Every structure is written in structure tokens, then in C-alpha cells.
Amino acid sequence: MTTGSAAEVERNKATVRHILERLSAGDVDAFVEALAPDYVRHCQAMLPGLEEIRGPEGMRRFLAGNTAMFPDYREDVEMLVGEGDFVAWRSVGTGTNLGPLAGFPPTGRRASFVIIGMHRFRDGKIVETWTSWDNLSVLRQLGLLPAPGR
């Protein structure tokens, strides 16, 4: 692991805060512009094809799909921690499901979920992301899965 200077760590943290704020405003481009050409996103997503996303354009397609599913999506950062080339965050995403989700029709319901992730930076660009969120909770909130015991 390489270690960034304190100034680089703070700049990387500011980048993460900025891209999540811009994404909450519907600005997919700001997020994509922060990515390196060889970017890779890893996720434990239960939906096929989302376990790994490669490249800025792959991420653009993914984020555009999210915007269609949750047009009022907002992600509020609760915590940012930076060390070396890494910035970890905890945020809460919320939105109303007004577009299709993995073959399910829109429900019109709101969902709120915690997102925990980490970005790795190189030369001021994000080269790799690991992210985790409670897929099942979102599907339950949207009425697409029954609550346990039902």
C-alpha cells in the first residue's frame, strides 16, 4: 500500500464527498469524471451483473440505471475516513422506486439503506471501489420480498 500525504488524503476525502453530493443532485458525470480509465467496482450485489463493474462507462450505465429506478435518489454521507490511498465512507441512501428494478415493475415506495464502501485512489482518481449495502432490506421496503416469518 502506498501512503498519500495528509494533503492528498484530505483531497481524496473531499472528492468522495463531492461526487456523492453531485450524485444526489442527479449529476452522474461528476462521479464518472472522478474515475480512472481502469476503474473497477466490487459489490456483493445479489443482482446478476452488478458484482463487478469495469471502467467509467460501465459505471455511467450503472448510475444511469439507478437514476431511472430512483429519480429522487439522495445519498447522505455520515462518515469519511481516509488513510494512505484509501477513503472509506458510511452513508444513507434514500429514494422512491419509480423505474424497473431487476425485472420488477416500479413500486412507488421509498427505501432507505446504509451503504458502506471504500475507494482506492491513484494520482487523484478513483481506481477501485468496494461497496456493501443491504439488498434484501431494500427489496422488503419496496414490497418485493415478504418480511421474515410471513
C-alpha positions as CSV (number, residue, x, y, z in Angstrom):
1,M,0.0,0.0,0.0
2,T,1.3,3.4,-0.9
3,T,0.6,6.2,1.5
4,G,-0.6,9.6,0.4
5,S,0.4,12.8,2.2
6,A,-2.1,14.3,4.6
7,A,-3.0,16.9,1.9
8,E,-3.7,14.1,-0.6
9,V,-5.8,12.2,1.9
10,E,-7.9,15.3,2.5
11,R,-8.2,16.0,-1.2
12,N,-9.4,12.4,-1.8
13,K,-11.9,12.7,1.1
14,A,-13.2,16.0,-0.5
15,T,-13.5,14.2,-3.8
16,V,-15.7,11.4,-2.3
17,R,-17.9,14.0,-0.5
18,H,-18.2,16.0,-3.8
19,I,-19.1,13.1,-6.0
20,L,-21.8,11.8,-3.6
21,E,-23.3,15.3,-3.2
22,R,-23.3,15.7,-7.0
23,L,-24.8,12.2,-7.5
24,S,-27.6,13.2,-5.0
25,A,-28.3,16.1,-7.4
26,G,-28.6,13.7,-10.3
27,D,-25.1,14.6,-11.7
28,V,-23.7,11.2,-12.9
29,D,-21.0,12.9,-14.9
30,A,-19.3,14.3,-11.8
31,F,-19.0,10.8,-10.4
32,V,-17.7,9.3,-13.6
33,E,-15.1,12.1,-14.1
34,A,-13.5,11.1,-10.8
35,L,-12.8,7.6,-12.1
36,A,-9.6,6.3,-13.6
37,P,-9.8,4.6,-17.0
38,D,-9.1,1.2,-15.4
39,Y,-11.7,1.6,-12.7
40,V,-13.3,-1.5,-11.1
41,R,-16.2,-1.6,-8.7
42,H,-16.7,-4.6,-6.5
43,C,-20.1,-5.3,-4.7
44,Q,-21.8,-8.2,-3.0
45,A,-24.9,-7.3,-5.0
46,M,-27.4,-10.2,-5.4
47,L,-28.5,-8.9,-8.8
48,P,-26.6,-10.6,-11.7
49,G,-24.0,-8.4,-13.4
50,L,-23.5,-6.0,-10.6
51,E,-20.9,-7.9,-8.7
52,E,-18.2,-6.2,-10.7
53,I,-18.4,-3.1,-12.9
54,R,-15.5,-2.1,-15.0
55,G,-14.5,1.3,-16.5
56,P,-16.0,4.7,-16.3
57,E,-18.6,4.0,-19.0
58,G,-19.7,0.8,-17.2
59,M,-20.2,2.9,-14.1
60,R,-22.0,5.6,-16.1
61,R,-24.5,2.9,-17.3
62,F,-25.0,1.6,-13.8
63,L,-25.6,5.0,-12.3
64,A,-27.9,6.0,-15.1
65,G,-29.9,2.8,-14.4
66,N,-30.0,3.8,-10.7
67,T,-31.3,7.3,-11.6
68,A,-34.1,5.7,-13.6
69,M,-35.0,3.4,-10.7
70,F,-34.8,6.1,-8.1
71,P,-35.1,9.5,-9.7
72,D,-35.1,11.3,-6.4
73,Y,-32.1,9.3,-5.0
74,R,-30.1,11.0,-2.3
75,E,-27.0,9.8,-0.5
76,D,-26.1,11.5,2.7
77,V,-22.5,10.9,4.0
78,E,-22.4,10.2,7.7
79,M,-18.7,9.3,7.9
80,L,-15.5,9.6,5.8
81,V,-12.2,8.1,6.9
82,G,-9.0,8.4,4.9
83,E,-5.7,6.7,5.1
84,G,-3.0,6.4,2.5
85,D,-4.6,5.9,-0.9
86,F,-8.0,4.9,0.6
87,V,-11.1,6.7,1.6
88,A,-13.9,4.7,3.4
89,W,-17.4,6.1,3.9
90,R,-20.7,5.3,5.5
91,S,-23.8,6.9,4.0
92,V,-27.5,6.5,3.9
93,G,-29.2,6.3,0.5
94,T,-32.9,7.1,0.1
95,G,-35.2,7.2,-2.9
96,T,-38.6,6.4,-4.4
97,N,-38.7,3.4,-6.8
98,L,-40.3,4.9,-9.9
99,G,-38.5,2.7,-12.5
100,P,-38.0,-1.0,-13.1
101,L,-35.6,-2.8,-10.7
102,A,-34.1,-6.1,-12.0
103,G,-37.2,-7.2,-13.8
104,F,-39.6,-6.0,-11.1
105,P,-42.0,-3.2,-12.0
106,P,-41.8,0.2,-10.2
107,T,-43.5,0.1,-6.8
108,G,-43.7,3.8,-6.0
109,R,-42.4,3.0,-2.5
110,R,-39.5,4.7,-0.7
111,A,-36.4,2.8,0.5
112,S,-33.7,3.9,2.9
113,F,-30.5,1.9,3.3
114,V,-27.0,2.1,4.7
115,I,-24.1,2.0,2.3
116,I,-20.5,1.2,3.4
117,G,-17.7,1.4,1.0
118,M,-14.1,2.2,0.3
119,H,-12.4,3.9,-2.7
120,R,-8.7,3.4,-3.6
121,F,-7.1,6.4,-5.3
122,R,-4.2,6.7,-7.7
123,D,-3.0,10.1,-8.9
124,G,-6.2,11.8,-7.7
125,K,-8.5,9.4,-9.5
126,I,-10.6,6.5,-8.1
127,V,-9.2,3.2,-9.4
128,E,-11.2,0.7,-7.3
129,T,-14.3,0.7,-5.1
130,W,-15.6,-1.9,-2.7
131,T,-19.2,-1.3,-1.6
132,S,-21.8,-3.1,0.5
133,W,-25.5,-2.5,1.3
134,D,-28.4,-4.5,2.5
135,N,-30.0,-5.7,-0.8
136,L,-32.7,-7.7,1.0
137,S,-33.8,-4.8,3.2
138,V,-34.3,-2.6,0.1
139,L,-36.4,-5.3,-1.6
140,R,-38.5,-5.8,1.5
141,Q,-39.1,-2.0,1.9
142,L,-40.2,-1.9,-1.8
143,G,-42.7,-4.7,-1.1
144,L,-40.8,-7.1,-3.5
145,L,-40.0,-9.6,-0.7
146,P,-42.1,-10.6,2.3
147,A,-40.8,-9.8,5.7
148,P,-39.4,-12.7,7.6
149,G,-42.0,-15.0,9.1
150,R,-44.6,-14.2,6.5
